[in-house]
Amino acid sequence: MERNQQFESFRSKRYPMMEASPHLLVQEKTRNLMDLVLLALLPSIIASFLFYGLHSLLLYAISIITCLASEYLWFKIKKIEALNDHSAIVTATLLAMSLPASVPLWFPILGGSIAIILSKELFGGIGRNILNPALAGRAVLRLLFVQEMSENVQPQLFFSTHGLDVVSSPTPLMIAESGDGFSQRQMLDNLIGLIPGKNAETTALLLLLGGLFLLYKKVITWQIPICMIGTVAILALIAGNGDWTIAFAHIFGGATMLGAFFMATDYSTSPTTSNGQILYGICCGALLMIWRTFTSMPEGMTFVLLIMNCFVPVIDYFVIPKPYGQSIKNN
C-alpha cells in the first residue's frame, strides 16, 4: 500500500497530465486546446460587454480570479505543482457566460469556488471529474438563488449608462412553448443576441461561429454538437406542428449553442467513442426538449447536461469500439 501511494505521488508530480482523460502527454498540449476554446468564446465575451457594460466584464474578471485562486489554493494545500493548463480559466468563462448580467458580483465567487473545489479537484483534478465544473457551479447557484438566477436582462447595443434592464417579458423559449411563431425581426434578434437572457448565452450566431472554429481546429468532433442540435431541431418541429420558426427559436433562442459546442463536448464528462458521442448527443437533445416542453423551466440546459454527465460511464461501458484486426475462428 505504501509503495502504491509513493508511486501515485511520483506519477502525479512527474506526469500530471497522464492521470486520466484527456490522455495528453504534455501539459502544453492541454493549454493550447484551452486557449483555442477561449479564442472561440472571445467574440461572445466582447458582445456581452457591449450589451451589458462594465458589470458583465466584472463578472468575467471575478469568476476568473476566483477559479484561479481556488485552484492555486488547492495545489498549495495538497503540496503539488500547479498545472497552469488554463482549464480553470475556461471553467470561469463558461460560468460567467451563463449567469444573468444582473446578479451580484459575489455570485461568481461562490459559483467559481464550487466549480473548482467541489466539482473538479475533490474528484482528482482535470480528467477525473464526473460533472462539468462550470455547470455544477451554476446549478448550485440556480438552486440556492432561484429569483436572481432566473432573471433575464434586456441587452442594449453599446450598453446604456442607466443600468441593467431586468425584464419580465417572455423569452423566445417561452414564446415557443406557447406555440406562437416568430417574425423575421424576432429571428434576427435571436441570432445577434438582442433578446432577454443571460450574460452571453444568447449570442447564438457568435457561439455558432466559435463552435465551427473549434470543429475546424479539431478541438472538438462533430458527433455531440451536430447530433444534439439536430435532435432539438427535429423534436421542436414535431412539438411546434411543423412551424420551423419555433424550431429556430429552440436552436438560437436559448443556451443550445453554448451547451452543444462548449459544454457537452467537455473531454472529461463526455463519452470517449464516436458511437458513444452520437448516442450522448441525441440523448442530450431529446432530454433538453422534454425538459423545455413538460417542465415549468423554459431552459434546462444546465440540469440536462449534468444528468447526462452521470450516464457517461454507462455509455462508455456498453458502447465498445470494434477491435482492430481480424478475429480467428476455431476449427
N, C-alpha and C positions, 0 to 999 in steps of 0.2 A: 504494500500500500504506500509506504513512504517513497519507494523508488518511483512509483507511478506519479505521485504528486510532484516529485522533483523533475521528472521528465515533462509533465504538463507545464510546470513553471518555466522550464527551459524553452519548450516549444512556443509558449505564448510570447516570450520575450524575443526569441530569435526569429520566429516565423509567425508574426501576429496575424497575417492575412491568410494563413493556411488552416486556421482552426475550423472554419465552417464555410458554407456558401455565403457569398460568391467565392469560388475557389480560384483566387487570383494569386499569382506567385510573387508579385511585387506590390508594395504599398502605393507606388506612384501610379500604377495602372488604375486602381480604385479612385485615387484622387483625380485623375484625368477624366474618368467617367462622371464623377460627381460635378466636375467643372463644366462638362458638356450639358448636364442637366440644368445647372444654374444658368448657363448661357441660353438654353431653350426657354427658361422661365423669365428671363430678363425683360422681354417686351411686355409681358403681363404685369410685371412688377412696376415698370415705368407707367403703364396705363393706369394702374390703381393709384399711383401717386398723383397723376393728372386728374383723376376722377375724385379723389377723396382728400388730397392735400397732405399736410405735414403729419397729421395723426396716423395716416396709413403708413407713412415712411417710418414713424416711430415704432409702430407695431412690428415691422420687419427688423429694425435695429435691435429692439429689446428682445425679441424672440431669438435672434442670432446670438446675442451676447449671453443670454440665459443658457441656451443649449451648449455653447462652447464652454461656459463656466461650469456647467453641471458635469460635462464630460471630463474637463480638466480636474475638477474636484474628485470625481470617482477614481480616476487614474492615480491621483495622489494618495487617496485612502488605500487603494489596492497596491500601491507601490510598484506600478508597472509603467512602462514607457507609453506616452501618448501616441496615438496612431497618426494624427494630423492628416486624415484622409478626406476631410471636408464633408463627410456624410452628415455630421451634426448640423452643418450649415444648410444642407438640403432639407433636412427634417424641419429646421426652424423656419425656412422659407415657405415650405408647404403648409405648415401650421398657420403662419401669419396670413397666407393667402386665403385660407378657409375661414378666417374669423370675420365677423361683421366689423366694418371700419369704425363703428361707434363704441366698441367695448372699451372699458377702462384699460389703461396701459399696463396694469398688473396681470391682466389675463394671460398674455404670452409668457409671463414669468412662471405662473403656475402650470400652464399647459406645457411649456418647454421643459420644465423640471420633470414632470410626469413622463413626458415622451422619452427623455434621455435616460433617466434613472430607473423608473419603474418598468417601462416597456422595452428598453433596449439593454442597458448594462446589467440589470439584475438577471437577465437571461443569458448573459455571457458576452454581450457586445455584438458588433456587426456580424451578421450572418447567422446568429443563434436566436435572434428574437422571433417570437411566434407572430406577434401583431405588428402592423405598421406603426412606428412610433408617433408620427405626426397625427395619424388617425386616432390613436389611443389617447393622446393628449387632448385632441379636440372633443372626443367622445366624453371624457370626464367633465370637461367644461360644459358641454351641452347638457349633461345630466344634472350638474350642480347649479347651473345658472340658465334655466330654461328661457326666461324672458330676454335676457341680454343676448344670448346666443341665437335667439330666433328673430332678432331684429334685422330688417332689410333696409339698406341705405340707398337713396336715390343718387346715382353718380351724376356729377356735373362736370362737363368738359372744361378743363382749366379751372379747377375747383373754386367754389365760392369762398369768400372770406367770412361769410356769415355762419360758418359751422356746418356740421353734417346734418343732412335732412333725413331723419328716420321716418319712413313712410309706412302706412298701413294698407296701401293699395296692393292688389293681388300681383303676385309674381307670375311670369309666364307659365310655370308649372301649375300654379293654382288655376289659371285660366284654362290650361289644357285639361286639367282634371275635371273641370265643369263641362267640358265638351265643346267649348267655343273655339272657333277658328281664329286665325291671325291674319292681319293685313300685311301688305308688303312692307310698310313702315315699321310695324311691330317686329317682323322677322329681321329687318335690317338692324334694329336696335338690339335684338338678341345677339346678332353676330358681333357687333362692335362693343357691346357691354353696357349700353345706356339703358339698363333695366335695373329695378331694385334687386339687391342681392348682397353677397358678401364681398370681402375685400378685393379679390381678383379672380374668383372662380367664374365670374360672369363674362370675362373677356374671352369668349369661346373661340373666335377666329384666331386670336393670337396664341391661345393654347393649342389649337389645332396645328398651326404652323410650327409651334415648338415641338409638338409630338411628331410631326413629319420630319423635322430636323433630326430628332433622336433616331427615327427609323432609318434615315439616310446615313447617319453616322454609325449605325448598327449598335447603338447603346441599348436599344430595346428591339424586340422582334414584333412582327405584325399580329401574331396569334391572339394575344389577350385584347389589345385595344380594338382591333377590327371586329373580332367575334363579339365583344361586349357591345360596341356601338351598333353593330348590325342587328343583334338581338333586341336592343332597345328600339331600333327603328321599326322592326317587324311587329313587335308586340304593341308599340304605340300606334301603328297603323290599324291593327286589329281593334285596340281599345277605342280608337277615335273613329271607327266605322269608315276607314279608308281616307280620312282627311289628312293629307300629307303635311298640312301646316301644323297640326298637332304633333305629328312625329318630329317635325322640325324643331318645335319648342322643347320637346323632351331631349333632343340631342344637343341643342345650342342654348337652351334657356335655363339650364341648371348647372350642376357640377359634373356633368357627364364627361366633358373633355378633360378636365383636371383629374378626375378619378381614373378614367380609362388609360390615359397616356402616362401619368406621372405617379399615381398611387397604386393602381392594380398591378403595375409592372415591376414593383419593388422586388429586387432579386431575392431577398431573404424570405419574403412572405408570399411568393407565387410558385407554382409548380416548376419542376426542372425539365420536363419533357415537352416536346411540341404538342403532342396529343393532349397531354395534361393541361397545357396552357389554353388550348382550344376549348376544352371542357370547362375550364375555370372561367374563361371569358364569357361563354354562353350562360353559365350559371350566374355570374355577376350581373349580366344584363337582364336575365329573367327575374332574378330576385329583386333587382332595383325597380323594375316595372311593377312587380307585385306590391312592393312597399309603397310606391307612389300612388298606386291605384286603390289599394284597400286599407291604407292606414291614414291617420289624421295628419301625418307629417308629409308635406308635399315633396320634400327632398330627403332621401335616406341614404345617400352615398356613403357617409361615414360608417353607419352601422352595418350596411350591406357588405362592404369590403372587410370589415372586422369579422363578421360572421364567416365569410368565405376564407379568410386567413386561417381560421380554425380547421377548415376542411382540407387545406393544402396537404398535410401529411397523409390523409386518406387517399387523396387523388394520386399522390406520388407512389403510394403503396400498391394501388390497383392498376394504374396506368403505367405499365412497364414496357420500355422500348424493346424491339426485337434485337437479339444479339447479332453481332457481326459473324460472318462465316456461314457455313452450311452444316446443317445437322446430319449426323451419320446414323443411318438406320441399322439396327442389329439384325443380322440374318437369323 
